[in-house]
Amino acid sequence: MTSRRTFLKSSILSSSLLLPGVVKKGANLLSRQKQSEKTYKPLIVSTWNHGLEANEKAWEVLHQTGSILDAVEEGVKVTEADPASRTVGLYGFPDREGIVTLDASIMKGNGDCGSVCFVRQVKHPITLARRVMEKTPHVMLAGEGARQFAIAEGFPLEEEVLHPESEKDYKEWLKEAEYRPVINIENHDTIGMVGLDAYGNLAGSCTTSGLAFKMHGRVGDSPIIGAGLYVDNEAGAATATGMGETIIKICGSFLVVELMRNGRSPQEACEEAIARLIDKNRDNIENMQAGFIAINKDGEYGGYAVHPGFNYAVKHEGGNELEDAKSSFKE
Ligand code: SD4
C-alpha cells in the first residue's frame, strides 16, 4: 500500500513535472537544504514590551512563509498599526510643529537594505523601506521624496490628524515648549526586531515616530543603516532604541555586529557598545537612555542599556518572554 508520505512525495514530483514554476521552486529548496546541512533554531528578539505581540505575529509569518524578512516586516507592522503606541507609527507623538514624521529601516543578512526617514502620512513605513530596498537602486528615501514614492507604489496616505492622546500631550508640552529627553518614555519606544530562520538567514527591522517633540526634520538612528539596525549573515544582527543621537555617534548597531564578528557573544557585544556610547556621550548621559539587542546564528541573544528600565521580548520554539535588560547605571 502506498504510504501517505510516499503519496505526498510522488504527488509533489508529478505536479512538479506539470508546473515548471513548481519544479524550479522545489529544486531550489532541495539544493538549499543540501548546501547547508546545518539547521538553525529560529529566534526572534524585539525591543520593549510591545515586542511580545510583534514577535507572535513574526513567528506566525515565519512559519507561514518561511521568510525571516517577511517575519520581521509583518511583526513590527503590528506596532505601527497600534493606536496605543505613542512612539511608533502615525498615532505617535508629533514634532514641535505638531506633525508626525516617521523613520524605518529593514535589512537582510546578505547586506540588502532599505530605509525611509522624515516621512509623513504612511501607515507602514517599514513596508515602504522594504519597497525602497526591492524596487529602487537606492537605500534611503527621505521626506517628500519618500512620500511621493509611497504614492507611486500605491500606498494609501493617511489623514494628518493627531491621536487624541498625542494631541493632549503635545498641547501640554507647548505650554513650556522646552525640549528635554524622557527616559524609557511609557516603557515602550522604537520597535527594533532581529530574527533568525531555520536556514541560518538573519534579518532585522526598525521603525519609530522618533523623539517626542523633536525639531521638524530631525532624523534619528532608526532609519540609518549601521546606527539603528545592522544585519550580517556572517556575524549577527543588532538593533537599537533610545536617544538616536547617542547611537548615531558610535554607529551603534554596526559596532555591536562587528564585536560579534570578533568573537563577542551578543550580550558582551551589547555591553561593550553601551560602554563606548557612554564614553562618547558623557555630557548629558544621566538623562539619556539607549539600548541594544543582538542575536547570532548559534541562537544566542543579548540586550543591554545605559539606564535600568529597558526590556526586550524573546521568541523561540519554547515561548515568548519579556526580559529586563541589565544596564550600566543602576537605579
Ligand atoms: C530615535 N531611537 O528617533 C529613536 C527613537 C527612540 O527614544 O528610541 N527614542 O532616536
Residues whose N, C-alpha, C, O or C-beta is under 5 A from the ligand:
A	BS01	SD4	D189 T190 T208 G210 L211 G220 D221 S222 T241 G242 M243 G244 E245
